[in-house]
Amino acid sequence: MTTAQAGPAPSVPSPRVPPSDARSPRERLRRAAAYCGPVFAVYGVLKLAGFAVFMFLLDSAGDFREKHPRFGGGAHPWDVLGSWDGWWYQQIVLHGYDPALEPVPGATGLITLKGNSAAFFPLYPALMRIVSEVTGLGPYGAGMAVSVVFSFVAALGIHAVTARLGGHRAGLIAAGLWAVWPGSGAEWAVYSESVYTALAAWACYAVMTRHWLTAGVLTFTAGLARPTAVTLVAALAVAGLSAVWRRREGLRRPLTAVAIAPLGVAGYLGWVGHRMGDWGGYNKLQDGAWGHTFDYGRHSFDVLTSVPVGHFDYLFAMPMEDTIGVGVVLLVPVLTVLLVRLRPPTVLLVYTVLSYLMVMGTQQYFGNVSRYLLPLFPLFVPLAVAMRRLSRPSLAAVLGTAAVASGSYAGYVLFELGVP
């Protein structure tokens, strides 16, 4: 009796595997919450602590009552968050733009032109207007809502950039540093810093991950938020052209991004110049109405050589604000050297250095320098990388103390003792 040889085992059709849970909306939402939750928690807790101290200081000092009605201020402590530049943004929401080069009759000093809304870029007030229309909030409430939401978007972008260089823990610390940095009082105010920093951080991240078209669009949009976006445009251009030169990328996407990036800032400046009948109108307005002009660092040098010896006889002197500003200005080169040692992507280094030089080379209220330098988020990276070695209790002590103190140095000093 012969034994039949066994043939190959019949193939059994594998059961149809349902789509992975990772692709379901619920799972995506869960993963997004798991990723964003810690970032939002770290930033939100630290920022809320500083904000609460800021409001307490305003209320207990009562200075805002003596200054009422201040330039755009009001009868409550939180009204100072919509004063100064915030007042102008609210006026744009209510009345639109009125570009003009209107002389001040008989003026012969520094201020020769009347200030008008054209000095303020359009993205932030446009977002305020949209939120106001959708929610029914007034200009102040809409401005605060936009700033708060974008401050969290910025924290997430700062985390994303830092995590690529130093890991998740460093990214969380960098998000915390964004909450307590000098000038961070402008993050939760009717100011455009949060919107601009969010766009800058995600634009740099897009360059780092080679999403060139996304980077170009984000940089274009940032150019509608602040004039300092020219530094972001330059950083993108250097990174894109460098990638093409080293043959890491094809030509089309990087060069398209480079072409798109400057259109935002150039478009607004061109529109203002056209409406004023002077293509250099924006710069003339900044110089003649606000005393902001590029002076190659002469004013900054005057401050840096005066404050350390206790002299405050220079233009726009504000002792408390200026002292903090000098400390921040001297800290930036140190952090930049530490950043270089980490060998960061070109886009981060170019953006940081050019932004710093632009701020230092401009005559303006020096006391505001901590706010002007607030968008230099790459400076958080070396600190975050160094601090990631600390234990959780140590990190909580360091960042918690800075959060409480920021209510004074980043909030009260900026908004109540100076002109933010």
ZANU-693141 format. One record per residue (C-alpha): residue number from 0; residue in one letter; x, y, z. Coordinates in steps of 0.1 Angstrom, whole numbers. Example, Ala and Ser with C-alpha at 12.3 -4.5 7.8 and 13.67 -1.06 7.14 Angstrom:
<tivo = 0	setor = A	u = 123	v = -45	w = 78> $
<tivo = 1	setor = S	u = 137	v = -11	w = 71> $
This chain:
<tivo = 0	setor = M	u = 0	v = 0	w = 0> $
<tivo = 1	setor = T	u = 15	v = 32	w = -11> $
<tivo = 2	setor = T	u = 12	v = 63	w = 8> $
<tivo = 3	setor = A	u = 2	v = 93	w = -12> $
<tivo = 4	setor = Q	u = 24	v = 122	w = -9> $
<tivo = 5	setor = A	u = 8	v = 151	w = 8> $
<tivo = 6	setor = G	u = 4	v = 181	w = -15> $
<tivo = 7	setor = P	u = 9	v = 216	w = -5> $
<tivo = 8	setor = A	u = -15	v = 228	w = 22> $
<tivo = 9	setor = P	u = -44	v = 246	w = 8> $
<tivo = 10	setor = S	u = -41	v = 283	w = 10> $
<tivo = 11	setor = V	u = -64	v = 298	w = 35> $
<tivo = 12	setor = P	u = -74	v = 333	w = 27> $
<tivo = 13	setor = S	u = -63	v = 357	w = 54> $
<tivo = 14	setor = P	u = -91	v = 374	w = 71> $
<tivo = 15	setor = R	u = -97	v = 410	w = 59> $
<tivo = 16	setor = V	u = -80	v = 433	w = 83> $
<tivo = 17	setor = P	u = -101	v = 463	w = 92> $
<tivo = 18	setor = P	u = -84	v = 497	w = 87> $
<tivo = 19	setor = S	u = -60	v = 504	w = 115> $
<tivo = 20	setor = D	u = -73	v = 522	w = 145> $
<tivo = 21	setor = A	u = -45	v = 546	w = 139> $
<tivo = 22	setor = R	u = -63	v = 559	w = 109> $
<tivo = 23	setor = S	u = -97	v = 563	w = 125> $
<tivo = 24	setor = P	u = -107	v = 598	w = 135> $
<tivo = 25	setor = R	u = -111	v = 588	w = 171> $
<tivo = 26	setor = E	u = -76	v = 574	w = 172> $
<tivo = 27	setor = R	u = -61	v = 604	w = 155> $
<tivo = 28	setor = L	u = -78	v = 626	w = 180> $
<tivo = 29	setor = R	u = -65	v = 605	w = 208> $
<tivo = 30	setor = R	u = -30	v = 607	w = 195> $
<tivo = 31	setor = A	u = -32	v = 644	w = 189> $
<tivo = 32	setor = A	u = -44	v = 649	w = 224> $
<tivo = 33	setor = A	u = -16	v = 628	w = 238> $
<tivo = 34	setor = Y	u = 10	v = 648	w = 218> $
<tivo = 35	setor = C	u = -5	v = 683	w = 223> $
<tivo = 36	setor = G	u = -18	v = 678	w = 258> $
<tivo = 37	setor = P	u = 15	v = 680	w = 277> $
<tivo = 38	setor = V	u = 27	v = 709	w = 257> $
<tivo = 39	setor = F	u = -6	v = 729	w = 263> $
<tivo = 40	setor = A	u = -5	v = 719	w = 300> $
<tivo = 41	setor = V	u = 31	v = 731	w = 306> $
<tivo = 42	setor = Y	u = 26	v = 763	w = 287> $
<tivo = 43	setor = G	u = -9	v = 770	w = 300> $
<tivo = 44	setor = V	u = -1	v = 764	w = 337> $
<tivo = 45	setor = L	u = 31	v = 786	w = 336> $
<tivo = 46	setor = K	u = 14	v = 813	w = 316> $
<tivo = 47	setor = L	u = -17	v = 814	w = 338> $
<tivo = 48	setor = A	u = 5	v = 817	w = 369> $
<tivo = 49	setor = G	u = 24	v = 847	w = 355> $
<tivo = 50	setor = F	u = -8	v = 863	w = 342> $
<tivo = 51	setor = A	u = -25	v = 860	w = 376> $
<tivo = 52	setor = V	u = 4	v = 877	w = 393> $
<tivo = 53	setor = F	u = 4	v = 904	w = 366> $
<tivo = 54	setor = M	u = -33	v = 911	w = 373> $
<tivo = 55	setor = F	u = -28	v = 910	w = 410> $
<tivo = 56	setor = L	u = 1	v = 936	w = 408> $
<tivo = 57	setor = L	u = -20	v = 958	w = 386> $
<tivo = 58	setor = D	u = -50	v = 957	w = 410> $
<tivo = 59	setor = S	u = -29	v = 961	w = 442> $
<tivo = 60	setor = A	u = -8	v = 990	w = 429> $
<tivo = 61	setor = G	u = -38	v = 1008	w = 414> $
<tivo = 62	setor = D	u = -17	v = 1027	w = 389> $
<tivo = 63	setor = F	u = -41	v = 1020	w = 361> $
<tivo = 64	setor = R	u = -67	v = 1040	w = 380> $
<tivo = 65	setor = E	u = -45	v = 1071	w = 381> $
<tivo = 66	setor = K	u = -37	v = 1067	w = 344> $
<tivo = 67	setor = H	u = -73	v = 1063	w = 334> $
<tivo = 68	setor = P	u = -82	v = 1073	w = 307> $
<tivo = 69	setor = R	u = -48	v = 1062	w = 293> $
<tivo = 70	setor = F	u = -41	v = 1057	w = 257> $
<tivo = 71	setor = G	u = -67	v = 1031	w = 250> $
<tivo = 72	setor = G	u = -69	v = 1021	w = 286> $
<tivo = 73	setor = G	u = -99	v = 1016	w = 308> $
<tivo = 74	setor = A	u = -113	v = 1013	w = 343> $
<tivo = 75	setor = H	u = -102	v = 976	w = 350> $
<tivo = 76	setor = P	u = -68	v = 961	w = 354> $
<tivo = 77	setor = W	u = -72	v = 939	w = 323> $
<tivo = 78	setor = D	u = -79	v = 969	w = 301> $
<tivo = 79	setor = V	u = -42	v = 978	w = 300> $
<tivo = 80	setor = L	u = -38	v = 947	w = 277> $
<tivo = 81	setor = G	u = -57	v = 965	w = 250> $
<tivo = 82	setor = S	u = -38	v = 998	w = 254> $
<tivo = 83	setor = W	u = -11	v = 1014	w = 232> $
<tivo = 84	setor = D	u = -7	v = 992	w = 201> $
<tivo = 85	setor = G	u = -38	v = 972	w = 212> $
<tivo = 86	setor = W	u = -58	v = 1004	w = 208> $
<tivo = 87	setor = W	u = -46	v = 1009	w = 173> $
<tivo = 88	setor = Y	u = -55	v = 973	w = 164> $
<tivo = 89	setor = Q	u = -90	v = 978	w = 178> $
<tivo = 90	setor = Q	u = -94	v = 1009	w = 157> $
<tivo = 91	setor = I	u = -85	v = 990	w = 126> $
<tivo = 92	setor = V	u = -112	v = 964	w = 133> $
<tivo = 93	setor = L	u = -137	v = 992	w = 139> $
<tivo = 94	setor = H	u = -128	v = 1017	w = 111> $
<tivo = 95	setor = G	u = -103	v = 1000	w = 88> $
<tivo = 96	setor = Y	u = -71	v = 1017	w = 74> $
<tivo = 97	setor = D	u = -64	v = 1053	w = 66> $
<tivo = 98	setor = P	u = -29	v = 1055	w = 51> $
<tivo = 99	setor = A	u = -15	v = 1090	w = 50> $
<tivo = 100	setor = L	u = 16	v = 1111	w = 55> $
<tivo = 101	setor = E	u = 0	v = 1140	w = 74> $
<tivo = 102	setor = P	u = 24	v = 1165	w = 89> $
<tivo = 103	setor = V	u = 20	v = 1178	w = 124> $
<tivo = 104	setor = P	u = 15	v = 1216	w = 121> $
<tivo = 105	setor = G	u = 45	v = 1235	w = 133> $
<tivo = 106	setor = A	u = 64	v = 1203	w = 143> $
<tivo = 107	setor = T	u = 102	v = 1206	w = 141> $
<tivo = 108	setor = G	u = 114	v = 1178	w = 164> $
<tivo = 109	setor = L	u = 115	v = 1140	w = 163> $
<tivo = 110	setor = I	u = 78	v = 1136	w = 157> $
<tivo = 111	setor = T	u = 68	v = 1154	w = 125> $
<tivo = 112	setor = L	u = 39	v = 1132	w = 112> $
<tivo = 113	setor = K	u = 6	v = 1122	w = 127> $
<tivo = 114	setor = G	u = 4	v = 1085	w = 135> $
<tivo = 115	setor = N	u = -22	v = 1064	w = 117> $
<tivo = 116	setor = S	u = -32	v = 1028	w = 115> $
<tivo = 117	setor = A	u = -11	v = 1021	w = 84> $
<tivo = 118	setor = A	u = 19	v = 1014	w = 107> $
<tivo = 119	setor = F	u = 2	v = 982	w = 119> $
<tivo = 120	setor = F	u = 2	v = 951	w = 96> $
<tivo = 121	setor = P	u = -32	v = 936	w = 86> $
<tivo = 122	setor = L	u = -32	v = 899	w = 96> $
<tivo = 123	setor = Y	u = -38	v = 903	w = 133> $
<tivo = 124	setor = P	u = -67	v = 928	w = 130> $
<tivo = 125	setor = A	u = -82	v = 907	w = 102> $
<tivo = 126	setor = L	u = -83	v = 877	w = 125> $
<tivo = 127	setor = M	u = -98	v = 899	w = 152> $
<tivo = 128	setor = R	u = -125	v = 910	w = 128> $
<tivo = 129	setor = I	u = -133	v = 874	w = 118> $
<tivo = 130	setor = V	u = -135	v = 863	w = 155> $
<tivo = 131	setor = S	u = -156	v = 893	w = 164> $
<tivo = 132	setor = E	u = -181	v = 886	w = 136> $
<tivo = 133	setor = V	u = -183	v = 849	w = 144> $
<tivo = 134	setor = T	u = -185	v = 851	w = 182> $
<tivo = 135	setor = G	u = -201	v = 885	w = 188> $
<tivo = 136	setor = L	u = -171	v = 895	w = 209> $
<tivo = 137	setor = G	u = -160	v = 931	w = 207> $
<tivo = 138	setor = P	u = -126	v = 941	w = 193> $
<tivo = 139	setor = Y	u = -109	v = 937	w = 227> $
<tivo = 140	setor = G	u = -124	v = 903	w = 234> $
<tivo = 141	setor = A	u = -117	v = 891	w = 199> $
<tivo = 142	setor = G	u = -81	v = 903	w = 201> $
<tivo = 143	setor = M	u = -75	v = 885	w = 234> $
<tivo = 144	setor = A	u = -90	v = 853	w = 220> $
<tivo = 145	setor = V	u = -68	v = 854	w = 189> $
<tivo = 146	setor = S	u = -37	v = 861	w = 209> $
<tivo = 147	setor = V	u = -44	v = 834	w = 235> $
<tivo = 148	setor = V	u = -52	v = 807	w = 209> $
<tivo = 149	setor = F	u = -21	v = 815	w = 188> $
<tivo = 150	setor = S	u = 1	v = 816	w = 219> $
<tivo = 151	setor = F	u = -7	v = 779	w = 223> $
<tivo = 152	setor = V	u = -1	v = 773	w = 186> $
<tivo = 153	setor = A	u = 33	v = 790	w = 190> $
<tivo = 154	setor = A	u = 41	v = 768	w = 220> $
<tivo = 155	setor = L	u = 33	v = 737	w = 200> $
<tivo = 156	setor = G	u = 55	v = 749	w = 171> $
<tivo = 157	setor = I	u = 84	v = 757	w = 195> $
<tivo = 158	setor = H	u = 80	v = 723	w = 210> $
<tivo = 159	setor = A	u = 81	v = 707	w = 175> $
<tivo = 160	setor = V	u = 113	v = 725	w = 165> $
<tivo = 161	setor = T	u = 131	v = 719	w = 198> $
<tivo = 162	setor = A	u = 120	v = 682	w = 199> $
<tivo = 163	setor = R	u = 137	v = 676	w = 166> $
<tivo = 164	setor = L	u = 170	v = 688	w = 181> $
<tivo = 165	setor = G	u = 168	v = 678	w = 217> $
<tivo = 166	setor = G	u = 139	v = 654	w = 222> $
<tivo = 167	setor = H	u = 104	v = 656	w = 236> $
<tivo = 168	setor = R	u = 115	v = 666	w = 271> $
<tivo = 169	setor = A	u = 135	v = 695	w = 258> $
<tivo = 170	setor = G	u = 105	v = 705	w = 236> $
<tivo = 171	setor = L	u = 83	v = 707	w = 267> $
<tivo = 172	setor = I	u = 108	v = 729	w = 285> $
<tivo = 173	setor = A	u = 111	v = 752	w = 255> $
<tivo = 174	setor = A	u = 73	v = 756	w = 255> $
<tivo = 175	setor = G	u = 76	v = 765	w = 292> $
<tivo = 176	setor = L	u = 103	v = 790	w = 284> $
<tivo = 177	setor = W	u = 80	v = 807	w = 259> $
<tivo = 178	setor = A	u = 56	v = 813	w = 287> $
<tivo = 179	setor = V	u = 81	v = 830	w = 311> $
<tivo = 180	setor = W	u = 105	v = 848	w = 287> $
<tivo = 181	setor = P	u = 110	v = 886	w = 291> $
<tivo = 182	setor = G	u = 84	v = 903	w = 270> $
<tivo = 183	setor = S	u = 60	v = 873	w = 273> $
<tivo = 184	setor = G	u = 34	v = 896	w = 287> $
<tivo = 185	setor = A	u = 25	v = 905	w = 251> $
<tivo = 186	setor = E	u = 15	v = 869	w = 244> $
<tivo = 187	setor = W	u = -19	v = 873	w = 262> $
<tivo = 188	setor = A	u = -26	v = 909	w = 251> $
<tivo = 189	setor = V	u = -41	v = 927	w = 221> $
<tivo = 190	setor = Y	u = -7	v = 924	w = 204> $
<tivo = 191	setor = S	u = 5	v = 905	w = 173> $
<tivo = 192	setor = E	u = 35	v = 887	w = 189> $
<tivo = 193	setor = S	u = 17	v = 854	w = 194> $
<tivo = 194	setor = V	u = 4	v = 852	w = 159> $
<tivo = 195	setor = Y	u = 37	v = 861	w = 143> $
<tivo = 196	setor = T	u = 57	v = 837	w = 165> $
<tivo = 197	setor = A	u = 33	v = 808	w = 158> $
<tivo = 198	setor = L	u = 37	v = 814	w = 121> $
<tivo = 199	setor = A	u = 75	v = 818	w = 123> $
<tivo = 200	setor = A	u = 80	v = 786	w = 144> $
<tivo = 201	setor = W	u = 59	v = 764	w = 121> $
<tivo = 202	setor = A	u = 75	v = 779	w = 90> $
<tivo = 203	setor = C	u = 109	v = 770	w = 104> $
<tivo = 204	setor = Y	u = 96	v = 735	w = 113> $
<tivo = 205	setor = A	u = 83	v = 731	w = 77> $
<tivo = 206	setor = V	u = 118	v = 740	w = 64> $
<tivo = 207	setor = M	u = 134	v = 715	w = 88> $
<tivo = 208	setor = T	u = 111	v = 688	w = 75> $
<tivo = 209	setor = R	u = 114	v = 698	w = 39> $
<tivo = 210	setor = H	u = 78	v = 709	w = 34> $
<tivo = 211	setor = W	u = 89	v = 738	w = 12> $
<tivo = 212	setor = L	u = 55	v = 749	w = -1> $
<tivo = 213	setor = T	u = 41	v = 749	w = 34> $
<tivo = 214	setor = A	u = 71	v = 770	w = 46> $
<tivo = 215	setor = G	u = 66	v = 794	w = 18> $
<tivo = 216	setor = V	u = 29	v = 799	w = 25> $
<tivo = 217	setor = L	u = 35	v = 803	w = 63> $
<tivo = 218	setor = T	u = 63	v = 828	w = 57> $
<tivo = 219	setor = F	u = 41	v = 847	w = 32> $
<tivo = 220	setor = T	u = 14	v = 849	w = 59> $
<tivo = 221	setor = A	u = 38	v = 860	w = 86> $
<tivo = 222	setor = G	u = 47	v = 888	w = 63> $
<tivo = 223	setor = L	u = 12	v = 901	w = 68> $
<tivo = 224	setor = A	u = 17	v = 901	w = 105> $
<tivo = 225	setor = R	u = 49	v = 921	w = 112> $
<tivo = 226	setor = P	u = 75	v = 939	w = 92> $
<tivo = 227	setor = T	u = 103	v = 919	w = 109> $
<tivo = 228	setor = A	u = 91	v = 889	w = 88> $
<tivo = 229	setor = V	u = 118	v = 901	w = 63> $
<tivo = 230	setor = T	u = 142	v = 881	w = 85> $
<tivo = 231	setor = L	u = 121	v = 850	w = 82> $
<tivo = 232	setor = V	u = 119	v = 855	w = 44> $
<tivo = 233	setor = A	u = 157	v = 858	w = 43> $
<tivo = 234	setor = A	u = 161	v = 826	w = 64> $
<tivo = 235	setor = L	u = 139	v = 806	w = 42> $
<tivo = 236	setor = A	u = 157	v = 819	w = 11> $
<tivo = 237	setor = V	u = 191	v = 809	w = 25> $
<tivo = 238	setor = A	u = 179	v = 775	w = 35> $
<tivo = 239	setor = G	u = 161	v = 769	w = 2> $
<tivo = 240	setor = L	u = 190	v = 780	w = -20> $
<tivo = 241	setor = S	u = 214	v = 761	w = 2> $
<tivo = 242	setor = A	u = 194	v = 729	w = -2> $
<tivo = 243	setor = V	u = 193	v = 734	w = -40> $
<tivo = 244	setor = W	u = 230	v = 741	w = -42> $
<tivo = 245	setor = R	u = 239	v = 710	w = -22> $
<tivo = 246	setor = R	u = 215	v = 690	w = -44> $
<tivo = 247	setor = R	u = 194	v = 678	w = -14> $
<tivo = 248	setor = E	u = 163	v = 689	w = -32> $
<tivo = 249	setor = G	u = 150	v = 695	w = -66> $
<tivo = 250	setor = L	u = 146	v = 730	w = -80> $
<tivo = 251	setor = R	u = 108	v = 734	w = -81> $
<tivo = 252	setor = R	u = 96	v = 733	w = -45> $
<tivo = 253	setor = P	u = 124	v = 753	w = -28> $
<tivo = 254	setor = L	u = 124	v = 780	w = -54> $
<tivo = 255	setor = T	u = 86	v = 782	w = -54> $
<tivo = 256	setor = A	u = 88	v = 787	w = -16> $
<tivo = 257	setor = V	u = 115	v = 813	w = -20> $
<tivo = 258	setor = A	u = 93	v = 832	w = -46> $
<tivo = 259	setor = I	u = 61	v = 830	w = -25> $
<tivo = 260	setor = A	u = 77	v = 840	w = 9> $
<tivo = 261	setor = P	u = 83	v = 878	w = 4> $
<tivo = 262	setor = L	u = 49	v = 885	w = -12> $
<tivo = 263	setor = G	u = 31	v = 892	w = 21> $
<tivo = 264	setor = V	u = 54	v = 918	w = 35> $
<tivo = 265	setor = A	u = 61	v = 933	w = 1> $
<tivo = 266	setor = G	u = 25	v = 934	w = -8> $
<tivo = 267	setor = Y	u = 14	v = 953	w = 23> $
<tivo = 268	setor = L	u = 43	v = 978	w = 21> $
<tivo = 269	setor = G	u = 35	v = 983	w = -16> $
<tivo = 270	setor = W	u = -2	v = 989	w = -9> $
<tivo = 271	setor = V	u = 6	v = 1014	w = 19> $
<tivo = 272	setor = G	u = 30	v = 1032	w = -4> $
<tivo = 273	setor = H	u = 5	v = 1033	w = -32> $
<tivo = 274	setor = R	u = -22	v = 1047	w = -9> $
<tivo = 275	setor = M	u = 2	v = 1073	w = 4> $
<tivo = 276	setor = G	u = 15	v = 1083	w = -30> $
<tivo = 277	setor = D	u = 50	v = 1075	w = -18> $
<tivo = 278	setor = W	u = 66	v = 1041	w = -22> $
<tivo = 279	setor = G	u = 87	v = 1047	w = 8> $
<tivo = 280	setor = G	u = 57	v = 1059	w = 28> $
<tivo = 281	setor = Y	u = 57	v = 1031	w = 54> $
<tivo = 282	setor = N	u = 93	v = 1039	w = 65> $
<tivo = 283	setor = K	u = 86	v = 1076	w = 65> $
<tivo = 284	setor = L	u = 55	v = 1071	w = 87> $
<tivo = 285	setor = Q	u = 75	v = 1049	w = 112> $
<tivo = 286	setor = D	u = 102	v = 1075	w = 113> $
<tivo = 287	setor = G	u = 81	v = 1107	w = 114> $
<tivo = 288	setor = A	u = 52	v = 1094	w = 136> $
<tivo = 289	setor = W	u = 69	v = 1069	w = 160> $
<tivo = 290	setor = G	u = 106	v = 1078	w = 158> $
<tivo = 291	setor = H	u = 114	v = 1043	w = 146> $
<tivo = 292	setor = T	u = 142	v = 1043	w = 120> $
<tivo = 293	setor = F	u = 171	v = 1021	w = 111> $
<tivo = 294	setor = D	u = 201	v = 1039	w = 125> $
<tivo = 295	setor = Y	u = 227	v = 1011	w = 124> $
<tivo = 296	setor = G	u = 226	v = 1006	w = 161> $
<tivo = 297	setor = R	u = 235	v = 1041	w = 173> $
<tivo = 298	setor = H	u = 205	v = 1043	w = 197> $
<tivo = 299	setor = S	u = 211	v = 1008	w = 210> $
<tivo = 300	setor = F	u = 248	v = 1017	w = 217> $
<tivo = 301	setor = D	u = 237	v = 1048	w = 236> $
<tivo = 302	setor = V	u = 215	v = 1028	w = 258> $
<tivo = 303	setor = L	u = 240	v = 1000	w = 264> $
<tivo = 304	setor = T	u = 267	v = 1025	w = 274> $
<tivo = 305	setor = S	u = 244	v = 1046	w = 296> $
<tivo = 306	setor = V	u = 223	v = 1022	w = 316> $
<tivo = 307	setor = P	u = 252	v = 1003	w = 332> $
<tivo = 308	setor = V	u = 265	v = 1036	w = 347> $
<tivo = 309	setor = G	u = 231	v = 1047	w = 358> $
<tivo = 310	setor = H	u = 225	v = 1074	w = 331> $
<tivo = 311	setor = F	u = 191	v = 1077	w = 316> $
<tivo = 312	setor = D	u = 194	v = 1108	w = 295> $
<tivo = 313	setor = Y	u = 190	v = 1092	w = 260> $
<tivo = 314	setor = L	u = 159	v = 1091	w = 237> $
<tivo = 315	setor = F	u = 128	v = 1073	w = 251> $
<tivo = 316	setor = A	u = 145	v = 1065	w = 284> $
<tivo = 317	setor = M	u = 125	v = 1042	w = 308> $
<tivo = 318	setor = P	u = 148	v = 1031	w = 336> $
<tivo = 319	setor = M	u = 131	v = 999	w = 347> $
<tivo = 320	setor = E	u = 122	v = 986	w = 313> $
<tivo = 321	setor = D	u = 156	v = 996	w = 298> $
<tivo = 322	setor = T	u = 175	v = 978	w = 326> $
<tivo = 323	setor = I	u = 156	v = 946	w = 318> $
<tivo = 324	setor = G	u = 161	v = 952	w = 281> $
<tivo = 325	setor = V	u = 199	v = 955	w = 285> $
<tivo = 326	setor = G	u = 200	v = 922	w = 303> $
<tivo = 327	setor = V	u = 180	v = 905	w = 275> $
<tivo = 328	setor = V	u = 201	v = 921	w = 248> $
<tivo = 329	setor = L	u = 234	v = 909	w = 264> $
<tivo = 330	setor = L	u = 219	v = 874	w = 269> $
<tivo = 331	setor = V	u = 211	v = 869	w = 232> $
<tivo = 332	setor = P	u = 247	v = 866	w = 219> $
<tivo = 333	setor = V	u = 255	v = 840	w = 247> $
<tivo = 334	setor = L	u = 225	v = 819	w = 238> $
<tivo = 335	setor = T	u = 233	v = 823	w = 201> $
<tivo = 336	setor = V	u = 268	v = 808	w = 206> $
<tivo = 337	setor = L	u = 252	v = 779	w = 225> $
<tivo = 338	setor = L	u = 227	v = 774	w = 197> $
<tivo = 339	setor = V	u = 255	v = 773	w = 172> $
<tivo = 340	setor = R	u = 272	v = 745	w = 192> $
<tivo = 341	setor = L	u = 241	v = 724	w = 186> $
<tivo = 342	setor = R	u = 246	v = 727	w = 148> $
<tivo = 343	setor = P	u = 210	v = 737	w = 142> $
<tivo = 344	setor = P	u = 195	v = 739	w = 107> $
<tivo = 345	setor = T	u = 205	v = 770	w = 88> $
<tivo = 346	setor = V	u = 170	v = 784	w = 89> $
<tivo = 347	setor = L	u = 170	v = 787	w = 127> $
<tivo = 348	setor = L	u = 204	v = 804	w = 128> $
<tivo = 349	setor = V	u = 198	v = 829	w = 100> $
<tivo = 350	setor = Y	u = 164	v = 838	w = 114> $
<tivo = 351	setor = T	u = 178	v = 844	w = 149> $
<tivo = 352	setor = V	u = 209	v = 864	w = 139> $
<tivo = 353	setor = L	u = 190	v = 886	w = 114> $
<tivo = 354	setor = S	u = 161	v = 892	w = 138> $
<tivo = 355	setor = Y	u = 185	v = 903	w = 165> $
<tivo = 356	setor = L	u = 205	v = 926	w = 142> $
<tivo = 357	setor = M	u = 173	v = 942	w = 129> $
<tivo = 358	setor = V	u = 161	v = 950	w = 164> $
<tivo = 359	setor = M	u = 194	v = 963	w = 176> $
<tivo = 360	setor = G	u = 199	v = 984	w = 144> $
<tivo = 361	setor = T	u = 166	v = 1002	w = 148> $
<tivo = 362	setor = Q	u = 160	v = 1034	w = 169> $
<tivo = 363	setor = Q	u = 129	v = 1027	w = 189> $
<tivo = 364	setor = Y	u = 117	v = 1025	w = 225> $
<tivo = 365	setor = F	u = 146	v = 1004	w = 239> $
<tivo = 366	setor = G	u = 125	v = 993	w = 268> $
<tivo = 367	setor = N	u = 103	v = 973	w = 244> $
<tivo = 368	setor = V	u = 133	v = 953	w = 232> $
<tivo = 369	setor = S	u = 123	v = 923	w = 253> $
<tivo = 370	setor = R	u = 90	v = 922	w = 234> $
<tivo = 371	setor = Y	u = 107	v = 928	w = 200> $
<tivo = 372	setor = L	u = 131	v = 898	w = 207> $
<tivo = 373	setor = L	u = 103	v = 876	w = 220> $
<tivo = 374	setor = P	u = 98	v = 858	w = 186> $
<tivo = 375	setor = L	u = 135	v = 846	w = 187> $
<tivo = 376	setor = F	u = 123	v = 812	w = 198> $
<tivo = 377	setor = P	u = 154	v = 793	w = 186> $
<tivo = 378	setor = L	u = 172	v = 809	w = 217> $
<tivo = 379	setor = F	u = 151	v = 786	w = 239> $
<tivo = 380	setor = V	u = 166	v = 755	w = 223> $
<tivo = 381	setor = P	u = 201	v = 755	w = 240> $
<tivo = 382	setor = L	u = 185	v = 763	w = 274> $
<tivo = 383	setor = A	u = 159	v = 736	w = 270> $
<tivo = 384	setor = V	u = 185	v = 710	w = 259> $
<tivo = 385	setor = A	u = 206	v = 719	w = 290> $
<tivo = 386	setor = M	u = 177	v = 719	w = 314> $
<tivo = 387	setor = R	u = 163	v = 685	w = 302> $
<tivo = 388	setor = R	u = 188	v = 669	w = 326> $
<tivo = 389	setor = L	u = 170	v = 684	w = 356> $
<tivo = 390	setor = S	u = 146	v = 663	w = 376> $
<tivo = 391	setor = R	u = 109	v = 671	w = 375> $
<tivo = 392	setor = P	u = 109	v = 688	w = 409> $
<tivo = 393	setor = S	u = 139	v = 709	w = 399> $
<tivo = 394	setor = L	u = 122	v = 719	w = 366> $
<tivo = 395	setor = A	u = 90	v = 727	w = 384> $
<tivo = 396	setor = A	u = 109	v = 749	w = 409> $
<tivo = 397	setor = V	u = 129	v = 768	w = 382> $
<tivo = 398	setor = L	u = 101	v = 773	w = 357> $
<tivo = 399	setor = G	u = 75	v = 779	w = 384> $
<tivo = 400	setor = T	u = 96	v = 806	w = 400> $
<tivo = 401	setor = A	u = 102	v = 822	w = 366> $
<tivo = 402	setor = A	u = 64	v = 821	w = 359> $
<tivo = 403	setor = V	u = 55	v = 839	w = 391> $
<tivo = 404	setor = A	u = 83	v = 865	w = 386> $
<tivo = 405	setor = S	u = 72	v = 870	w = 349> $
<tivo = 406	setor = G	u = 41	v = 886	w = 362> $
<tivo = 407	setor = S	u = 63	v = 915	w = 372> $
<tivo = 408	setor = Y	u = 92	v = 917	w = 347> $
<tivo = 409	setor = A	u = 73	v = 905	w = 316> $
<tivo = 410	setor = G	u = 39	v = 919	w = 325> $
<tivo = 411	setor = Y	u = 37	v = 948	w = 349> $
<tivo = 412	setor = V	u = 70	v = 965	w = 339> $
<tivo = 413	setor = L	u = 62	v = 962	w = 302> $
<tivo = 414	setor = F	u = 26	v = 974	w = 303> $
<tivo = 415	setor = E	u = 23	v = 996	w = 333> $
<tivo = 416	setor = L	u = 58	v = 1012	w = 338> $
<tivo = 417	setor = G	u = 65	v = 1016	w = 301> $
<tivo = 418	setor = V	u = 50	v = 1018	w = 267> $
<tivo = 419	setor = P	u = 47	v = 982	w = 254> $
